[in-house]
Amino acid sequence: MAASKKSKNELLKEARSKEIEGKTSDAINIYSVVISKDPLQAMAYNRLMILYRKLKEYKKELAIIKKAIGAYEKDIKQDQLTWKKANSKSAKLSLSLAKSMGLLTDEGLPIYEESQIVTWRKRMETAQKKIKAPAKHKKRKALTRAKKHR
């Protein structure tokens, strides 16, 4: 059966089994298909992040984290717009109340974030540190060599 014909759950199971078999690139491809079918599939994002971390491909991990957060934020905004259109009077009152209480960011997003997004933001910080770390490590080695040759 072609990947596009399979359900998300079937694809997730297949990707997980590819991981177990050690076929990481196949698993990555399948998880990517799942995300293209369902941009809010947290498990697929999480597994991709884990696989890229294991492969020490921190820039790819960071790209997936940003994509995941972006997809979730876009969905939240879309939900807000839909609700606002259906409930315009309540929306105006709720918006002013939320702003006055400091519950919204400057972009109008809720200050409170889903635990999944909070987790991804922490992971993003770690990935950014790992991207910067090799440069620091090389500098330390160069300094150590320079001190030895004095």
DRENRO-466039 format. One record per residue (C-alpha): residue number from 1; residue in one letter; x, y, z. Coordinates in pm, 1 decimal, padded with zeros to 6 digits. Example, Ala and Ser with C-alpha at 12.3 -4.5 7.8 and 13.67 -1.06 7.14 Angstrom:
2
<1, "A", <01230.0, -00450.0, 00780.0>>
<2, "S", <01367.0, -00106.0, 00714.0>>
***
This chain:
150
<1, "M", <00000.0, 00000.0, 00000.0>>
<2, "A", <00141.0, 00344.9, -00093.4>>
<3, "A", <00225.2, 00582.7, 00191.1>>
<4, "S", <-00039.8, 00832.2, 00079.3>>
<5, "K", <-00315.3, 00568.0, 00107.8>>
<6, "K", <-00229.1, 00470.2, 00465.4>>
<7, "S", <-00390.5, 00631.7, 00767.6>>
<8, "K", <-00186.1, 00850.9, 01000.5>>
<9, "N", <-00191.3, 00579.6, 01266.6>>
<10, "E", <-00064.5, 00318.0, 01021.7>>
<11, "L", <00211.6, 00552.7, 00912.3>>
<12, "L", <00308.7, 00628.6, 01271.7>>
<13, "K", <00331.0, 00256.4, 01351.2>>
<14, "E", <00535.4, 00194.5, 01037.6>>
<15, "A", <00773.1, 00480.3, 01117.3>>
<16, "R", <00820.3, 00356.0, 01473.2>>
<17, "S", <00895.7, 00007.3, 01347.3>>
<18, "K", <01151.6, 00152.1, 01100.6>>
<19, "E", <01315.6, 00326.8, 01396.4>>
<20, "I", <01336.2, -00000.4, 01588.8>>
<21, "E", <01487.0, -00171.2, 01283.0>>
<22, "G", <01749.9, 00103.9, 01270.4>>
<23, "K", <01620.2, 00246.8, 00943.6>>
<24, "T", <01631.4, 00604.8, 01064.4>>
<25, "S", <01610.4, 00778.5, 00726.3>>
<26, "D", <01301.1, 00574.0, 00635.0>>
<27, "A", <01142.3, 00666.9, 00967.6>>
<28, "I", <01222.8, 01034.9, 00911.1>>
<29, "N", <01060.4, 01022.9, 00567.3>>
<30, "I", <00746.2, 00857.8, 00703.8>>
<31, "Y", <00714.1, 01101.4, 00995.2>>
<32, "S", <00747.5, 01384.6, 00743.0>>
<33, "V", <00458.9, 01237.7, 00542.3>>
<34, "V", <00248.8, 01222.3, 00859.9>>
<35, "I", <00317.9, 01590.3, 00927.7>>
<36, "S", <00225.4, 01683.6, 00572.6>>
<37, "K", <-00106.7, 01500.4, 00622.3>>
<38, "D", <-00164.3, 01646.9, 00968.8>>
<39, "P", <00041.4, 01955.4, 01060.4>>
<40, "L", <-00072.6, 01920.6, 01424.3>>
<41, "Q", <00056.5, 01564.6, 01476.8>>
<42, "A", <00268.0, 01615.2, 01790.2>>
<43, "M", <00397.5, 01258.3, 01804.9>>
<44, "A", <00548.8, 01282.1, 01456.2>>
<45, "Y", <00717.0, 01613.2, 01542.7>>
<46, "N", <00849.6, 01471.3, 01869.4>>
<47, "R", <00992.8, 01160.5, 01704.1>>
<48, "L", <01159.0, 01370.2, 01432.5>>
<49, "M", <01314.3, 01593.6, 01697.3>>
<50, "I", <01446.4, 01288.9, 01880.7>>
<51, "L", <01586.7, 01130.3, 01564.6>>
<52, "Y", <01762.4, 01448.5, 01453.8>>
<53, "R", <01906.9, 01490.8, 01804.4>>
<54, "K", <02040.2, 01132.8, 01795.5>>
<55, "L", <02192.8, 01201.7, 01453.8>>
<56, "K", <02341.0, 01526.1, 01591.4>>
<57, "E", <02166.1, 01716.0, 01313.4>>
<58, "Y", <02077.6, 02008.0, 01538.0>>
<59, "K", <01988.0, 02251.0, 01259.1>>
<60, "K", <01730.6, 02006.3, 01121.9>>
<61, "E", <01598.5, 01950.4, 01473.3>>
<62, "L", <01567.0, 02324.9, 01520.3>>
<63, "A", <01380.9, 02357.3, 01188.9>>
<64, "I", <01131.1, 02089.4, 01297.1>>
<65, "I", <01080.2, 02257.5, 01634.3>>
<66, "K", <01007.8, 02590.0, 01465.4>>
<67, "K", <00772.3, 02422.0, 01219.1>>
<68, "A", <00584.4, 02250.5, 01503.7>>
<69, "I", <00548.7, 02567.4, 01709.1>>
<70, "G", <00443.0, 02760.8, 01399.7>>
<71, "A", <00176.2, 02504.7, 01310.8>>
<72, "Y", <00033.2, 02512.0, 01662.5>>
<73, "E", <00037.4, 02892.5, 01683.3>>
<74, "K", <-00131.8, 02916.1, 01342.4>>
<75, "D", <-00402.4, 02677.1, 01462.3>>
<76, "I", <-00458.1, 02878.7, 01780.2>>
<77, "K", <-00491.7, 03200.2, 01578.6>>
<78, "Q", <-00732.1, 03032.0, 01336.7>>
<79, "D", <-00945.8, 02906.9, 01626.5>>
<80, "Q", <-00949.5, 03257.7, 01771.7>>
<81, "L", <-01056.6, 03411.5, 01439.0>>
<82, "T", <-01333.9, 03156.4, 01393.4>>
<83, "W", <-01463.5, 03218.1, 01743.9>>
<84, "K", <-01440.2, 03597.2, 01701.7>>
<85, "K", <-01644.0, 03583.8, 01380.6>>
<86, "A", <-01913.6, 03373.6, 01544.1>>
<87, "N", <-01919.8, 03575.6, 01868.2>>
<88, "S", <-01827.5, 03932.3, 01776.0>>
<89, "K", <-01982.0, 04108.4, 02078.6>>
<90, "S", <-01838.2, 03862.1, 02328.4>>
<91, "A", <-01505.0, 03872.6, 02145.5>>
<92, "K", <-01470.6, 04248.6, 02188.2>>
<93, "L", <-01544.1, 04226.5, 02559.3>>
<94, "S", <-01318.5, 03924.2, 02608.2>>
<95, "L", <-01033.1, 04084.7, 02415.5>>
<96, "S", <-01039.7, 04404.3, 02619.2>>
<97, "L", <-01064.7, 04209.7, 02942.3>>
<98, "A", <-00776.6, 03977.4, 02844.1>>
<99, "K", <-00557.5, 04273.3, 02741.1>>
<100, "S", <-00631.6, 04465.5, 03062.0>>
<101, "M", <-00542.4, 04158.1, 03266.8>>
<102, "G", <-00218.2, 04102.9, 03072.1>>
<103, "L", <-00325.9, 03765.5, 02938.2>>
<104, "L", <-00226.8, 03833.6, 02574.6>>
<105, "T", <00103.9, 03894.3, 02397.2>>
<106, "D", <00150.4, 04193.6, 02166.6>>
<107, "E", <00048.4, 03964.5, 01878.3>>
<108, "G", <-00279.5, 03883.1, 02052.2>>
<109, "L", <-00178.9, 03527.9, 02144.1>>
<110, "P", <-00251.5, 03396.7, 02493.0>>
<111, "I", <00037.1, 03429.6, 02739.0>>
<112, "Y", <-00042.8, 03081.4, 02864.1>>
<113, "E", <00084.6, 02822.4, 02619.9>>
<114, "E", <-00001.3, 02457.0, 02586.2>>
<115, "S", <00244.2, 02233.9, 02768.6>>
<116, "Q", <00354.1, 02085.9, 02434.2>>
<117, "I", <00459.5, 02427.2, 02302.3>>
<118, "V", <00640.7, 02505.1, 02629.5>>
<119, "T", <00830.1, 02175.4, 02596.1>>
<120, "W", <00923.7, 02254.7, 02236.4>>
<121, "R", <01047.1, 02602.7, 02332.9>>
<122, "K", <01278.2, 02446.9, 02595.0>>
<123, "R", <01396.3, 02195.7, 02337.8>>
<124, "M", <01459.2, 02481.9, 02094.6>>
<125, "E", <01689.3, 02650.4, 02348.2>>
<126, "T", <01884.2, 02326.0, 02387.8>>
<127, "A", <01914.5, 02276.9, 02011.4>>
<128, "Q", <02037.6, 02634.9, 01969.3>>
<129, "K", <02301.2, 02576.3, 02237.3>>
<130, "K", <02411.0, 02255.4, 02066.0>>
<131, "I", <02445.4, 02438.7, 01734.3>>
<132, "K", <02671.1, 02697.3, 01900.4>>
<133, "A", <02862.6, 02442.7, 02112.8>>
<134, "P", <03089.0, 02296.3, 01840.1>>
<135, "A", <03233.2, 02640.4, 01765.6>>
<136, "K", <03313.9, 02690.7, 02134.2>>
<137, "H", <03466.2, 02342.4, 02155.8>>
<138, "K", <03696.8, 02414.3, 01858.9>>
<139, "K", <03806.5, 02744.0, 02016.3>>
<140, "R", <03890.8, 02567.7, 02343.2>>
<141, "K", <04098.0, 02306.6, 02160.6>>
<142, "A", <04285.7, 02578.1, 01970.5>>
<143, "L", <04356.9, 02768.1, 02293.0>>
<144, "T", <04475.2, 02448.2, 02464.1>>
<145, "R", <04710.8, 02370.0, 02173.4>>
<146, "A", <04844.0, 02725.0, 02173.2>>
<147, "K", <04921.5, 02707.2, 02546.2>>
<148, "K", <05103.3, 02374.4, 02501.0>>
<149, "H", <05324.9, 02512.4, 02223.2>>
<150, "R", <05442.9, 02813.1, 02426.0>>
***
